[in-house]
């Protein structure tokens, strides 16, 4: 009986594919989070600059960043 040690069994191949997909999704999420946080920081700065200090909106909460 040939165990096929040169080619990993189906379960290991599926696990490997799943692992690679998970890593790719994590990398994509990290990329999107970076872009989102950048946009939010710019928005918060612009909103702060455009709001007069005595305006009630000056005390509004900034949009939180994503961890």
C-alpha positions, 0 to 999 in steps of 0.5 A: 500500500502506497501512503503517498508521503511525497504528496500529503493526504487530502486532510492535510492539503485541505488544512493547509489550504484553509490555513493559507486562506485564513492568513490571506483573510487576516492580511486583507483585514489588516490592510482594510483596518489600516485604510479605515483608520487612516480615513477616520483620523483624517475625518476626525481632524477635519471635523475638529478643525471645521468646528468652532470651539464654542459650538456644541458639536465641538464636544462631540465624540470622535469616531473610534478607530478599529483595533 
